[in-house]
Amino acid sequence: MEKPSREQPGVGSGDSALLTTSELCRRCKTTDQAIAEMVDFGILEPVGEHRDNWRFDAASARRAATALRLQCDLGINLAGAALALDLLERIDRLEARLREAETTAPADPIKPDRGP
């Protein structure tokens, strides 16, 4: 059984170009203030030092959309959303490692001796 995707509607994973704050706001249907608050909480890590020239990658768009959904659907504040996002990403990495280990495991593993 395949795990459902965490990708958000309207937030594609195939984008390689960096997004401006305005583009990210349009894509996630939020405000520039909300984006700035997500940066403050470490949810988003923009490229660029000053707010006027921040750029965001596709992963940032997915994180922003997920954080907004956590706030809207579950009433989680930004600190909680940051923690939840970190934990979700850690789960994704661990699941990827598990899948990799399963595909590289020997085809006929040694079975434990059950005794007489």
Steps between C-alpha positions, in 0.01 A plus 500: 500500500647834398516786747296810404703796377552798729518731198255786517253578221628786287851464638686294245817309566635537148587868530872568498488879473517711812186687597478857621306570817207626289500184288513282811211699650290447187586131480416438867213750515649689794651837588858623498468553877414131546804405291722730709368340819578153360854619430524631857394160638745313276228336293634665185861575414514758222790562269607862541581707804237773477126450498469700175708248305404170666461202267346162588537156345225243437569331835424833671170520314406152624606585857303826495189328367527224760554751783194696388294183485614401851397844626165503323393138545645423842547841660874443546710813557817566299730354766296180495489500120880533488536200731243296307671578168839396637353175630316429173821554304689273738236230452531540121880458520471194724238342273726563199789332681278207590384459139863515386602239757213275393602518135866428574434218749599148393234322297501196732568620855615247753207384706540455874527145626172397659647202677356146534 
